[in-house]
Amino acid sequence: MASFIDRLLGGGGRSRALRADTAPEPAPAMERKASRAAVFAMAGLGRPVWTPRDYTALAREGFQRNAVVHRCVRLIAESAASVPLLLKDGRREYDAHPLLDLLARPNPRETGTTLLEAAYGHLLIAGNAYVEAVMLDGAPRELYALRPDRMRVVPGPNGWPAAYDYGAGGQSVRFRQEGDVPPILHLRLFHPADDHYGLSPMEAAAVALDIHNASAGWNKALLDNAARPSGALVYAGPDGASLTDAQFERLKGELEAQFQGAANAGRPLLLEGGLDWRQLSLTPAEMDFMETRAAAVREIALAFGVPPLMLGLPGDSTYANYAEANRAFWRQTVIPLVRRTAQALAHWLSPAVGAGQGLVLEPDLDCVEALGTEREALWRRVSAADFLTDDEKREAVGYGRRSAGGRAGERT
């Protein structure tokens, strides 16, 4: 294996790939920081519980080969990663904090948006996402999103995850879930029948995904090979005679050479010797097939929580217009995903960077353009409420009370 996972090693800012046959250079413990995934260590905690899902197959058949799944995953992941996060302690909001700095620049190679987009993408495809924290002097200094197909849960005696095994290239490293900040944050979607792994929306829509992919292959075969004829040649020879084998093969060869394929579509036939052309139409079964394909697309979108109107699907009248569909998409799909991820990150990292404070990460909904109409309506209703004081109005729209000598619009 040329490289396992490259990480920054030490304060010099240089990165390198750890080769399987090269031992890491010795360095003082307090001066060295790197991803644990670059160290191959085995320990005897117990046998890992392997995920029952095939992440590679879901990624290949869904995200890589299906345009609907690809768009759903990218739309949700990119939208969720673009939402700024606010750090609060009670009513106080921080403009500068080590946790905000870490989330803005989680590692030398990625921005916070890139890291969160990868985590959201893993979560939607696999139902699981893993984030590694690289510790230095007891504080998290770097964050990395790890591939879920390489991660395995190692349950402890009580059934809860005691460690995680990350493997690639035939080698493995074990992350023990110890310390104030465990090295791995496991994000997972709800699964009613699994204690350790989440359920991917793609797996819930697996039947619809297979139908849509199979129908795409069927349509491609029609274009390539003219699999369904648009009509039939009927031979009405004298006294019920049929074509000889030589005549049949010659006629078949001429049809394949001159009338088959997209390039020859619409070319007229020149008939002779008792041949007659009879037009064929779509059968009821074929028309049902087309409707089944459209239903599969909507079922995939339903599993991901994306309004079909936002995917450009015709014939969908659930929403009055695109703006309503976009607002429903943000309220029902994106914002809940961002909230649960932000809460998990704050709960995971605050013991090391919060110094005992009750830190909370929340999405900044004022920066979401799709919710601008709702925000303006709220401000109008609050402004017209004469029975509220100025401080109560500020709290109602998400701002703290005005501090002594503070200006309107400042958050405390």
PyMOL commands that set and color helices and strands:
alter all, ss='L'
color gray80, all
select helices_A, chain A and resi 29-31+36-38+55-64+67-81+98-104+112-126+148-150+201-204+206-225+238-240+245-258+262-264+284-304+308-311+322-353+365-367+369-383+390-396
alter helices_A, ss='H'
color red, helices_A
select strands_A, chain A and resi 7-8+15-16+85-89+92-94+128-136+139-146+151-155+161-168+171-176+184-188+231-235+275-279+359-363
alter strands_A, ss='S'
color yellow, strands_A
deselect
rebuild
show_as cartoon
